[in-house]
């Protein structure tokens, strides 16, 4: 069963991406649909924000990778699931070496 997502939620994530990565993605249907679909899949706004922060830290310093800080890459179903899997679970975060 899919979750019902409102437009404000998708816009907040896009705005967060723009702010964090220094981008100017427009709130077009295409950009927002990538985000809406991931939220409907049950990925939380918090998880999407963590993916944005993590990938921004990794990719912003690299001119080639910086171009991939975009909705089509970050919120593509396959890629997004992989990025979510890279996030450190909260219980382990406190015990990192």
HELIX and SHEET records of a PDB file:
HELIX    1   1 UNK A    7  UNK A   21  1                                  15    
HELIX    2   2 UNK A   29  UNK A   40  1                                  12    
HELIX    3   3 UNK A   45  UNK A   59  1                                  15    
HELIX    4   4 UNK A   63  UNK A   66  1                                   4    
HELIX    5   5 UNK A   71  UNK A   74  1                                   4    
HELIX    6   6 UNK A   77  UNK A   86  1                                  10    
HELIX    7   7 UNK A   90  UNK A   93  1                                   4    
END                                                                             
